[in-house]
């Protein structure tokens, strides 16, 4: 039994080390060391393992349980970026925003239009819209792009594509900003779709064959690492637009990145994560795999105060759930 506990202690310490390593994504870019970013994908599994092992020490009446509980407090905020239980905001919302990866409308363009029209949002940001121009009530889109689009009830005074080109034939990322005048004040709204990993279910589903599974894991890593490095370049471009904006910023979209990743830390720097501020329950927005994946986000400047945040699981019009948030603006 003593040997078993020693092994569990080593596993617990190793898990803690990996969890704390994820936090280094705030400082170390993928082009320098991409493996920390890789760890961010496994954060939920590592955290569950850490909690279960902590309970084991509690039930075993071991003093080390208090040490692991104390060290676990440093992981509270990283956990809240995945699963959160905020108290209700006392602010009165006067701005509603939807961010939704619609998967090219493959599951029903008419249904998507009906859903958006029912929401009566002020701004709608779509990703993977396949260049379609949806007919939304009271919402207008002034610019056509093949991947993303921004619809608004309010006047667009400036627009710019931040990146919309190809490094190679695998490059599908797009980002744009629209400077929009809302209730007499201007805001920079950035719609983003970072480079996708382009995984199919068959590529990530392990079948129990050790050789085939090992090759699948290698192929997954070969896809992830170059994409992380591409994300770093894309993040730099978006970050420049945020830093140079003369107006408060609202950044939303499909980042193809999870909380506590390099992308999350650097795009969200100086901004509020609406889910972290007012979200409840799980932030998982991509539901095509049986694994908690939150890759759809809304960040805002301090003057744009989050009031509510919902991942709307009532509709399945895409492999993503729509993200619906409300805000208080002055």
DRENDO-1510 file (C-alpha; in Angstrom, 1 decimal, always signed):
<recs>
REC; n; res; u; v; w
REC; 1; UNK; +0.0; +0.0; +0.0 .
REC; 2; UNK; +2.9; +2.3; +0.8 .
REC; 3; UNK; +4.4; +1.8; -2.7 .
REC; 4; UNK; +1.0; +2.5; -4.2 .
REC; 5; UNK; +0.7; +5.8; -2.3 .
REC; 6; UNK; +4.2; +6.8; -3.4 .
REC; 7; UNK; +3.3; +6.2; -7.0 .
REC; 8; UNK; +0.1; +8.3; -6.6 .
REC; 9; UNK; +2.0; +11.1; -4.9 .
REC; 10; UNK; +4.4; +11.2; -7.9 .
REC; 11; UNK; +1.5; +11.2; -10.3 .
REC; 12; UNK; -0.2; +14.0; -8.3 .
REC; 13; UNK; +2.9; +16.1; -8.3 .
REC; 14; UNK; +3.5; +15.5; -12.0 .
REC; 15; UNK; -0.2; +16.5; -12.7 .
REC; 16; UNK; +0.3; +19.7; -10.7 .
REC; 17; UNK; +3.5; +20.5; -12.6 .
REC; 18; UNK; +1.7; +20.1; -15.9 .
REC; 19; UNK; -1.3; +22.2; -14.8 .
REC; 20; UNK; +1.0; +25.0; -13.7 .
REC; 21; UNK; +3.0; +24.7; -16.9 .
REC; 22; UNK; -0.2; +25.6; -18.8 .
REC; 23; UNK; +0.0; +29.1; -17.1 .
REC; 24; UNK; +3.3; +29.7; -18.9 .
REC; 25; UNK; +1.3; +30.3; -22.1 .
REC; 26; UNK; +0.9; +33.8; -20.8 .
REC; 27; UNK; +4.6; +34.3; -21.3 .
REC; 28; UNK; +6.1; +31.8; -23.8 .
REC; 29; UNK; +4.9; +31.9; -27.4 .
REC; 30; UNK; +4.4; +28.8; -29.5 .
REC; 31; UNK; +7.3; +29.6; -31.8 .
REC; 32; UNK; +9.6; +29.4; -28.8 .
REC; 33; UNK; +8.0; +26.4; -27.1 .
REC; 34; UNK; +4.7; +25.1; -28.4 .
REC; 35; UNK; +4.2; +22.2; -25.9 .
REC; 36; UNK; +2.7; +24.4; -23.2 .
REC; 37; UNK; +0.0; +25.4; -25.6 .
REC; 38; UNK; -0.6; +21.7; -26.3 .
REC; 39; UNK; -1.1; +21.2; -22.6 .
REC; 40; UNK; -3.9; +23.8; -22.6 .
REC; 41; UNK; -6.0; +21.4; -24.6 .
REC; 42; UNK; -5.8; +18.7; -21.9 .
REC; 43; UNK; -6.4; +21.1; -19.0 .
REC; 44; UNK; -9.9; +19.7; -18.1 .
REC; 45; UNK; -8.6; +16.1; -18.0 .
REC; 46; UNK; -5.6; +17.1; -15.9 .
REC; 47; UNK; -7.7; +19.1; -13.6 .
REC; 48; UNK; -10.2; +16.3; -13.0 .
REC; 49; UNK; -7.3; +14.0; -12.3 .
REC; 50; UNK; -5.9; +16.5; -9.8 .
REC; 51; UNK; -9.2; +16.9; -8.0 .
REC; 52; UNK; -9.7; +13.1; -7.8 .
REC; 53; UNK; -6.2; +12.5; -6.4 .
REC; 54; UNK; -6.8; +15.3; -3.8 .
REC; 55; UNK; -9.9; +13.6; -2.6 .
REC; 56; UNK; -8.0; +10.4; -2.3 .
REC; 57; UNK; -5.6; +12.1; +0.1 .
REC; 58; UNK; -8.5; +13.6; +2.0 .
REC; 59; UNK; -10.2; +10.3; +2.5 .
REC; 60; UNK; -6.9; +8.7; +3.4 .
REC; 61; UNK; -6.5; +11.3; +6.2 .
REC; 62; UNK; -3.1; +12.5; +4.8 .
REC; 63; UNK; -1.8; +15.9; +5.7 .
REC; 64; UNK; -0.6; +16.4; +2.2 .
REC; 65; UNK; -4.2; +16.8; +1.2 .
REC; 66; UNK; -4.1; +20.4; +2.7 .
REC; 67; UNK; -1.0; +21.1; +0.6 .
REC; 68; UNK; -2.7; +20.1; -2.6 .
REC; 69; UNK; -5.8; +22.0; -1.7 .
REC; 70; UNK; -3.8; +25.1; -1.1 .
REC; 71; UNK; -1.8; +24.7; -4.3 .
REC; 72; UNK; -5.1; +24.1; -6.2 .
REC; 73; UNK; -6.2; +27.6; -5.3 .
REC; 74; UNK; -3.7; +28.9; -7.8 .
REC; 75; UNK; -5.8; +27.1; -10.5 .
REC; 76; UNK; -9.1; +28.6; -9.5 .
REC; 77; UNK; -9.1; +31.3; -12.2 .
REC; 78; UNK; -7.9; +28.9; -15.0 .
REC; 79; UNK; -10.8; +26.5; -14.0 .
REC; 80; UNK; -13.3; +29.4; -14.1 .
REC; 81; UNK; -12.4; +30.0; -17.7 .
REC; 82; UNK; -13.8; +26.5; -18.5 .
REC; 83; UNK; -16.6; +26.2; -15.8 .
REC; 84; UNK; -18.0; +29.2; -14.0 .
REC; 85; UNK; -20.7; +30.0; -11.5 .
REC; 86; UNK; -21.0; +33.8; -11.4 .
REC; 87; UNK; -23.5; +35.8; -9.4 .
REC; 88; UNK; -26.1; +37.7; -11.3 .
REC; 89; UNK; -25.0; +41.2; -12.5 .
REC; 90; UNK; -27.0; +44.1; -11.2 .
REC; 91; UNK; -26.4; +46.1; -14.4 .
REC; 92; UNK; -29.2; +46.7; -16.9 .
REC; 93; UNK; -28.1; +45.5; -20.3 .
REC; 94; UNK; -28.6; +47.7; -23.4 .
REC; 95; UNK; -26.4; +45.8; -25.9 .
REC; 96; UNK; -26.9; +42.2; -27.1 .
REC; 97; UNK; -24.2; +40.4; -29.1 .
REC; 98; UNK; -24.2; +36.9; -30.7 .
REC; 99; UNK; -21.1; +35.1; -32.0 .
REC; 100; UNK; -21.9; +32.0; -34.0 .
REC; 101; UNK; -19.8; +29.6; -36.1 .
REC; 102; UNK; -22.6; +28.5; -38.5 .
REC; 103; UNK; -20.6; +25.8; -40.4 .
REC; 104; UNK; -21.4; +27.2; -43.8 .
REC; 105; UNK; -25.1; +26.9; -43.1 .
REC; 106; UNK; -25.0; +23.2; -43.8 .
REC; 107; UNK; -27.6; +22.4; -41.2 .
REC; 108; UNK; -30.1; +24.9; -42.4 .
REC; 109; UNK; -29.8; +28.5; -43.6 .
REC; 110; UNK; -33.5; +29.2; -43.0 .
REC; 111; UNK; -33.2; +27.8; -39.4 .
REC; 112; UNK; -30.2; +30.0; -38.7 .
REC; 113; UNK; -32.0; +33.1; -40.0 .
REC; 114; UNK; -35.1; +32.3; -37.9 .
REC; 115; UNK; -33.0; +31.7; -34.8 .
REC; 116; UNK; -31.0; +35.0; -35.2 .
REC; 117; UNK; -34.2; +37.0; -35.9 .
REC; 118; UNK; -35.8; +35.6; -32.7 .
REC; 119; UNK; -32.9; +36.8; -30.6 .
REC; 120; UNK; -33.3; +40.5; -31.6 .
REC; 121; UNK; -29.5; +41.1; -31.2 .
REC; 122; UNK; -27.8; +44.4; -31.8 .
REC; 123; UNK; -24.7; +42.9; -33.3 .
REC; 124; UNK; -24.2; +39.4; -34.8 .
REC; 125; UNK; -20.8; +38.0; -35.7 .
REC; 126; UNK; -20.7; +34.9; -37.9 .
REC; 127; UNK; -17.8; +32.6; -38.7 .
REC; 128; UNK; -17.6; +30.0; -41.5 .
REC; 129; UNK; -20.5; +31.7; -43.2 .
REC; 130; UNK; -19.3; +30.5; -46.7 .
REC; 131; UNK; -19.8; +34.1; -48.0 .
REC; 132; UNK; -23.6; +33.9; -47.7 .
REC; 133; UNK; -25.5; +37.1; -47.1 .
REC; 134; UNK; -28.2; +36.1; -44.6 .
REC; 135; UNK; -31.5; +38.0; -44.4 .
REC; 136; UNK; -31.7; +39.1; -40.8 .
REC; 137; UNK; -34.4; +41.5; -39.5 .
REC; 138; UNK; -33.0; +45.0; -38.8 .
REC; 139; UNK; -29.4; +43.8; -39.3 .
REC; 140; UNK; -27.2; +45.0; -42.1 .
REC; 141; UNK; -23.8; +43.7; -43.4 .
REC; 142; UNK; -21.8; +46.1; -45.5 .
REC; 143; UNK; -18.8; +44.0; -46.4 .
REC; 144; UNK; -18.5; +40.6; -48.1 .
REC; 145; UNK; -15.9; +38.1; -47.0 .
REC; 146; UNK; -15.8; +34.3; -47.7 .
REC; 147; UNK; -15.5; +33.2; -44.1 .
REC; 148; UNK; -16.7; +35.8; -41.5 .
REC; 149; UNK; -19.3; +38.5; -41.4 .
REC; 150; UNK; -20.5; +41.2; -39.0 .
REC; 151; UNK; -24.1; +42.3; -38.9 .
REC; 152; UNK; -25.3; +45.3; -37.0 .
REC; 153; UNK; -28.3; +47.5; -36.3 .
REC; 154; UNK; -26.0; +50.5; -36.2 .
REC; 155; UNK; -24.0; +52.4; -38.6 .
REC; 156; UNK; -20.5; +51.2; -39.7 .
REC; 157; UNK; -18.2; +54.1; -40.0 .
REC; 158; UNK; -15.0; +52.1; -40.9 .
REC; 159; UNK; -14.1; +48.6; -41.8 .
REC; 160; UNK; -10.8; +46.7; -42.4 .
REC; 161; UNK; -9.7; +43.2; -43.1 .
REC; 162; UNK; -6.9; +42.4; -40.7 .
REC; 163; UNK; -6.0; +39.2; -42.5 .
REC; 164; UNK; -7.8; +37.4; -45.3 .
REC; 165; UNK; -5.2; +35.7; -47.4 .
REC; 166; UNK; -3.2; +32.5; -47.7 .
REC; 167; UNK; +0.2; +31.5; -46.4 .
REC; 168; UNK; -0.5; +28.2; -48.3 .
REC; 169; UNK; -3.5; +26.2; -49.5 .
REC; 170; UNK; -4.2; +25.2; -45.9 .
REC; 171; UNK; -4.7; +28.8; -44.6 .
REC; 172; UNK; -8.3; +29.6; -43.9 .
REC; 173; UNK; -8.1; +32.2; -41.1 .
REC; 174; UNK; -9.9; +35.5; -41.4 .
REC; 175; UNK; -10.2; +38.6; -39.1 .
REC; 176; UNK; -11.8; +42.0; -39.6 .
REC; 177; UNK; -12.8; +44.9; -37.6 .
REC; 178; UNK; -15.8; +47.2; -38.0 .
REC; 179; UNK; -15.9; +50.6; -36.2 .
REC; 180; UNK; -19.5; +51.0; -35.4 .
REC; 181; UNK; -21.4; +53.9; -33.8 .
REC; 182; UNK; -23.7; +52.6; -31.1 .
REC; 183; UNK; -25.9; +54.9; -29.1 .
REC; 184; UNK; -23.8; +57.9; -30.0 .
REC; 185; UNK; -20.4; +56.3; -29.1 .
REC; 186; UNK; -18.0; +54.4; -31.4 .
REC; 187; UNK; -16.7; +50.9; -30.8 .
REC; 188; UNK; -14.3; +48.7; -32.6 .
REC; 189; UNK; -15.8; +45.3; -33.1 .
REC; 190; UNK; -13.4; +42.6; -34.2 .
REC; 191; UNK; -14.7; +39.4; -35.7 .
REC; 192; UNK; -12.1; +36.6; -35.8 .
REC; 193; UNK; -11.7; +33.1; -37.1 .
REC; 194; UNK; -8.2; +31.8; -36.3 .
REC; 195; UNK; -6.6; +29.1; -38.4 .
REC; 196; UNK; -8.6; +25.8; -37.9 .
REC; 197; UNK; -6.9; +22.5; -37.2 .
REC; 198; UNK; -9.1; +20.7; -39.8 .
REC; 199; UNK; -9.6; +17.6; -37.8 .
REC; 200; UNK; -12.2; +15.0; -38.8 .
REC; 201; UNK; -13.6; +12.6; -36.2 .
REC; 202; UNK; -11.9; +9.6; -37.7 .
REC; 203; UNK; -8.5; +11.4; -37.3 .
REC; 204; UNK; -8.9; +11.8; -33.5 .
REC; 205; UNK; -10.8; +8.7; -32.6 .
REC; 206; UNK; -8.6; +6.0; -31.1 .
REC; 207; UNK; -9.7; +2.4; -31.9 .
REC; 208; UNK; -7.6; +0.4; -29.5 .
REC; 209; UNK; -4.9; -0.7; -32.0 .
REC; 210; UNK; -1.7; +0.4; -30.4 .
REC; 211; UNK; +0.2; +1.0; -33.7 .
REC; 212; UNK; -2.6; +2.8; -35.4 .
REC; 213; UNK; -3.4; +4.9; -32.3 .
REC; 214; UNK; +0.2; +5.9; -31.9 .
REC; 215; UNK; +0.4; +7.0; -35.5 .
REC; 216; UNK; -2.9; +9.0; -35.0 .
REC; 217; UNK; -1.4; +10.8; -32.0 .
REC; 218; UNK; +1.7; +11.7; -34.0 .
REC; 219; UNK; -0.4; +13.0; -36.9 .
REC; 220; UNK; -2.5; +15.1; -34.4 .
REC; 221; UNK; +0.6; +16.7; -32.9 .
REC; 222; UNK; +2.0; +17.3; -36.4 .
REC; 223; UNK; -1.1; +19.3; -37.2 .
REC; 224; UNK; -1.3; +21.1; -33.9 .
REC; 225; UNK; +2.2; +22.5; -33.6 .
REC; 226; UNK; +2.3; +24.3; -37.0 .
REC; 227; UNK; -1.2; +25.7; -36.4 .
REC; 228; UNK; -0.2; +27.1; -33.0 .
REC; 229; UNK; +2.7; +28.9; -34.7 .
REC; 230; UNK; +0.3; +30.3; -37.3 .
REC; 231; UNK; -2.0; +31.5; -34.5 .
REC; 232; UNK; +0.9; +33.4; -33.0 .
REC; 233; UNK; +1.3; +35.5; -36.2 .
REC; 234; UNK; -2.5; +36.0; -36.4 .
REC; 235; UNK; -2.7; +37.0; -32.7 .
REC; 236; UNK; +0.0; +39.6; -33.3 .
REC; 237; UNK; -2.0; +41.3; -36.1 .
REC; 238; UNK; -5.2; +41.3; -34.0 .
REC; 239; UNK; -3.4; +42.5; -31.0 .
REC; 240; UNK; -2.0; +45.5; -32.9 .
REC; 241; UNK; -5.5; +46.5; -33.9 .
REC; 242; UNK; -6.7; +46.3; -30.3 .
REC; 243; UNK; -3.8; +48.3; -29.0 .
REC; 244; UNK; -4.1; +51.0; -31.6 .
REC; 245; UNK; -7.9; +51.3; -31.4 .
REC; 246; UNK; -9.1; +54.8; -30.6 .
REC; 247; UNK; -12.4; +53.2; -29.3 .
REC; 248; UNK; -13.5; +50.6; -26.8 .
REC; 249; UNK; -13.0; +47.1; -28.2 .
REC; 250; UNK; -15.3; +44.1; -28.5 .
REC; 251; UNK; -13.5; +41.0; -29.8 .
REC; 252; UNK; -15.5; +37.9; -30.6 .
REC; 253; UNK; -15.3; +34.8; -32.7 .
REC; 254; UNK; -14.1; +31.3; -33.1 .
REC; 255; UNK; -10.5; +31.4; -31.9 .
REC; 256; UNK; -9.9; +27.6; -32.5 .
REC; 257; UNK; -8.1; +27.8; -29.1 .
REC; 258; UNK; -9.1; +27.0; -25.6 .
REC; 259; UNK; -8.9; +28.9; -22.3 .
REC; 260; UNK; -5.4; +29.3; -20.8 .
REC; 261; UNK; -3.8; +29.0; -24.2 .
REC; 262; UNK; -1.3; +31.4; -25.7 .
REC; 263; UNK; -4.1; +32.8; -27.9 .
REC; 264; UNK; -6.4; +33.3; -25.0 .
REC; 265; UNK; -4.0; +35.1; -22.8 .
REC; 266; UNK; -2.6; +37.4; -25.5 .
REC; 267; UNK; -5.9; +38.3; -27.2 .
REC; 268; UNK; -7.6; +38.8; -23.9 .
REC; 269; UNK; -4.8; +40.9; -22.4 .
REC; 270; UNK; -6.4; +44.1; -21.0 .
REC; 271; UNK; -9.9; +42.9; -22.0 .
REC; 272; UNK; -12.7; +41.2; -20.0 .
REC; 273; UNK; -13.7; +37.6; -20.9 .
REC; 274; UNK; -17.5; +37.9; -20.7 .
REC; 275; UNK; -17.9; +34.2; -19.7 .
REC; 276; UNK; -15.3; +34.6; -16.9 .
REC; 277; UNK; -17.2; +37.7; -15.7 .
REC; 278; UNK; -20.8; +36.6; -15.8 .
REC; 279; UNK; -21.0; +33.1; -17.2 .
REC; 280; UNK; -22.7; +30.1; -15.5 .
REC; 281; UNK; -22.0; +26.4; -15.9 .
REC; 282; UNK; -19.8; +25.1; -18.7 .
REC; 283; UNK; -18.4; +27.4; -21.4 .
REC; 284; UNK; -18.1; +24.5; -23.9 .
REC; 285; UNK; -19.2; +25.8; -27.3 .
REC; 286; UNK; -17.9; +23.2; -29.7 .
REC; 287; UNK; -20.0; +20.0; -29.3 .
REC; 288; UNK; -19.0; +17.8; -32.2 .
REC; 289; UNK; -16.6; +15.7; -30.0 .
REC; 290; UNK; -17.4; +14.1; -26.7 .
REC; 291; UNK; -14.9; +16.4; -24.9 .
REC; 292; UNK; -15.3; +19.8; -23.3 .
REC; 293; UNK; -14.0; +22.3; -25.8 .
REC; 294; UNK; -14.6; +26.1; -25.4 .
REC; 295; UNK; -13.2; +27.9; -28.5 .
REC; 296; UNK; -15.8; +30.6; -29.0 .
REC; 297; UNK; -15.2; +33.8; -27.0 .
REC; 298; UNK; -16.3; +37.4; -26.4 .
REC; 299; UNK; -13.8; +39.8; -24.9 .
REC; 300; UNK; -14.6; +43.5; -24.2 .
REC; 301; UNK; -12.9; +46.6; -23.0 .
REC; 302; UNK; -13.5; +47.6; -19.4 .
REC; 303; UNK; -16.2; +50.2; -20.4 .
REC; 304; UNK; -18.3; +47.5; -22.0 .
REC; 305; UNK; -19.7; +45.7; -18.9 .
REC; 306; UNK; -20.9; +42.1; -19.3 .
REC; 307; UNK; -24.3; +41.4; -17.8 .
REC; 308; UNK; -25.2; +37.9; -19.1 .
REC; 309; UNK; -23.5; +35.2; -21.0 .
REC; 310; UNK; -25.1; +32.1; -22.4 .
REC; 311; UNK; -23.9; +29.2; -24.6 .
REC; 312; UNK; -27.3; +28.4; -26.2 .
REC; 313; UNK; -27.5; +24.6; -26.2 .
REC; 314; UNK; -31.2; +24.7; -27.1 .
REC; 315; UNK; -30.4; +24.7; -30.8 .
REC; 316; UNK; -28.1; +22.5; -32.9 .
REC; 317; UNK; -27.7; +24.4; -36.1 .
REC; 318; UNK; -23.9; +23.8; -36.4 .
REC; 319; UNK; -21.1; +21.9; -34.7 .
REC; 320; UNK; -20.9; +25.0; -32.5 .
REC; 321; UNK; -23.5; +26.4; -30.1 .
REC; 322; UNK; -24.2; +30.1; -30.5 .
REC; 323; UNK; -22.8; +32.4; -27.8 .
REC; 324; UNK; -25.3; +35.0; -26.7 .
REC; 325; UNK; -24.2; +37.8; -24.4 .
REC; 326; UNK; -25.5; +41.1; -23.1 .
REC; 327; UNK; -23.7; +44.2; -22.0 .
REC; 328; UNK; -24.1; +47.6; -20.4 .
REC; 329; UNK; -22.6; +50.5; -22.3 .
REC; 330; UNK; -22.7; +54.1; -21.3 .
</recs>
